[in-house]
Protein backbone atom coordinates (compact mmCIF):
# COMPACT_ATOMS: atom_id res chain seq x y z
CA UNK A 1 0.00 0.00 0.00
CA UNK A 2 1.45 3.35 -0.93
CA UNK A 3 1.29 6.55 1.10
CA UNK A 4 -1.52 8.03 -1.03
CA UNK A 5 -3.64 4.91 -0.50
CA UNK A 6 -3.01 5.02 3.23
CA UNK A 7 -3.99 8.68 3.39
CA UNK A 8 -7.09 8.05 1.29
CA UNK A 9 -8.20 5.11 3.46
CA UNK A 10 -7.46 7.10 6.62
CA UNK A 11 -9.71 9.89 5.37
CA UNK A 12 -12.40 7.35 4.43
CA UNK A 13 -12.38 6.11 8.01
CA UNK A 14 -13.42 9.60 9.08
CA UNK A 15 -16.49 9.45 6.83
CA UNK A 16 -18.59 6.46 7.94
CA UNK A 17 -21.07 6.73 5.06
CA UNK A 18 -18.41 7.16 2.41
CA UNK A 19 -18.95 5.01 -0.65
CA UNK A 20 -15.94 2.79 -1.28
CA UNK A 21 -14.71 1.47 -4.60
CA UNK A 22 -14.20 -2.23 -5.24
CA UNK A 23 -10.44 -1.60 -5.00
CA UNK A 24 -10.88 0.07 -1.59
CA UNK A 25 -12.92 -2.87 -0.25
CA UNK A 26 -10.56 -5.43 -1.75
CA UNK A 27 -7.63 -3.73 -0.06
CA UNK A 28 -9.54 -3.56 3.25
CA UNK A 29 -10.34 -7.29 3.08
CA UNK A 30 -6.92 -8.30 1.66
CA UNK A 31 -8.58 -9.71 -1.46
CA UNK A 32 -8.21 -9.14 -5.17
CA UNK A 33 -10.85 -6.89 -6.77
CA UNK A 34 -11.61 -9.79 -9.13
CA UNK A 35 -12.67 -11.90 -6.14
CA UNK A 36 -15.21 -9.25 -5.15
CA UNK A 37 -16.40 -9.06 -8.75
CA UNK A 38 -16.91 -12.83 -8.83
CA UNK A 39 -18.75 -12.77 -5.51
CA UNK A 40 -20.96 -9.91 -6.72
CA UNK A 41 -21.94 -11.79 -9.88
CA UNK A 42 -22.75 -14.87 -7.75
CA UNK A 43 -24.77 -12.95 -5.17
CA UNK A 44 -22.09 -13.40 -2.52
CA UNK A 45 -20.03 -10.79 -0.73
CA UNK A 46 -21.05 -7.44 0.68
CA UNK A 47 -24.04 -5.55 -0.70
CA UNK A 48 -23.18 -2.78 -3.12
CA UNK A 49 -24.79 0.15 -4.91
CA UNK A 50 -24.82 0.11 -8.70
CA UNK A 51 -25.22 3.47 -10.39
CA UNK A 52 -26.91 3.93 -13.80
CA UNK A 53 -23.49 4.53 -15.38
CA UNK A 54 -22.45 1.04 -14.22
CA UNK A 55 -20.15 2.11 -11.39
CA UNK A 56 -20.27 0.02 -8.23
CA UNK A 57 -19.73 1.36 -4.75
CA UNK A 58 -19.84 -0.26 -1.34
CA UNK A 59 -21.20 1.43 1.77
CA UNK A 60 -18.77 1.07 4.65
CA UNK A 61 -21.57 -0.05 7.00
CA UNK A 62 -22.72 -2.75 4.55
CA UNK A 63 -19.21 -4.17 4.32
CA UNK A 64 -18.85 -4.15 8.10
CA UNK A 65 -22.24 -5.89 8.47
CA UNK A 66 -21.18 -8.51 5.93
CA UNK A 67 -17.95 -9.12 7.85
CA UNK A 68 -19.87 -9.57 11.09
CA UNK A 69 -22.42 -11.91 9.49
CA UNK A 70 -19.59 -14.13 8.26
CA UNK A 71 -17.77 -14.31 11.59
CA UNK A 72 -17.34 -17.90 12.76
CA UNK A 73 -16.37 -19.18 16.18
CA UNK A 74 -13.10 -21.09 16.32
C-alpha positions as CSV (number, residue, x, y, z in Angstrom):
1,X,0.0,0.0,0.0
2,X,1.4,3.3,-0.9
3,X,1.3,6.5,1.1
4,X,-1.5,8.0,-1.0
5,X,-3.6,4.9,-0.5
6,X,-3.0,5.0,3.2
7,X,-4.0,8.7,3.4
8,X,-7.1,8.1,1.3
9,X,-8.2,5.1,3.5
10,X,-7.5,7.1,6.6
11,X,-9.7,9.9,5.4
12,X,-12.4,7.4,4.4
13,X,-12.4,6.1,8.0
14,X,-13.4,9.6,9.1
15,X,-16.5,9.4,6.8
16,X,-18.6,6.5,7.9
17,X,-21.1,6.7,5.1
18,X,-18.4,7.2,2.4
19,X,-19.0,5.0,-0.7
20,X,-15.9,2.8,-1.3
21,X,-14.7,1.5,-4.6
22,X,-14.2,-2.2,-5.2
23,X,-10.4,-1.6,-5.0
24,X,-10.9,0.1,-1.6
25,X,-12.9,-2.9,-0.3
26,X,-10.6,-5.4,-1.7
27,X,-7.6,-3.7,-0.1
28,X,-9.5,-3.6,3.2
29,X,-10.3,-7.3,3.1
30,X,-6.9,-8.3,1.7
31,X,-8.6,-9.7,-1.5
32,X,-8.2,-9.1,-5.2
33,X,-10.8,-6.9,-6.8
34,X,-11.6,-9.8,-9.1
35,X,-12.7,-11.9,-6.1
36,X,-15.2,-9.2,-5.1
37,X,-16.4,-9.1,-8.8
38,X,-16.9,-12.8,-8.8
39,X,-18.8,-12.8,-5.5
40,X,-21.0,-9.9,-6.7
41,X,-21.9,-11.8,-9.9
42,X,-22.7,-14.9,-7.8
43,X,-24.8,-12.9,-5.2
44,X,-22.1,-13.4,-2.5
45,X,-20.0,-10.8,-0.7
46,X,-21.1,-7.4,0.7
47,X,-24.0,-5.5,-0.7
48,X,-23.2,-2.8,-3.1
49,X,-24.8,0.1,-4.9
50,X,-24.8,0.1,-8.7
51,X,-25.2,3.5,-10.4
52,X,-26.9,3.9,-13.8
53,X,-23.5,4.5,-15.4
54,X,-22.5,1.0,-14.2
55,X,-20.2,2.1,-11.4
56,X,-20.3,0.0,-8.2
57,X,-19.7,1.4,-4.7
58,X,-19.8,-0.3,-1.3
59,X,-21.2,1.4,1.8
60,X,-18.8,1.1,4.6
61,X,-21.6,0.0,7.0
62,X,-22.7,-2.7,4.5
63,X,-19.2,-4.2,4.3
64,X,-18.8,-4.1,8.1
65,X,-22.2,-5.9,8.5
66,X,-21.2,-8.5,5.9
67,X,-17.9,-9.1,7.8
68,X,-19.9,-9.6,11.1
69,X,-22.4,-11.9,9.5
70,X,-19.6,-14.1,8.3
71,X,-17.8,-14.3,11.6
72,X,-17.3,-17.9,12.8
73,X,-16.4,-19.2,16.2
74,X,-13.1,-21.1,16.3
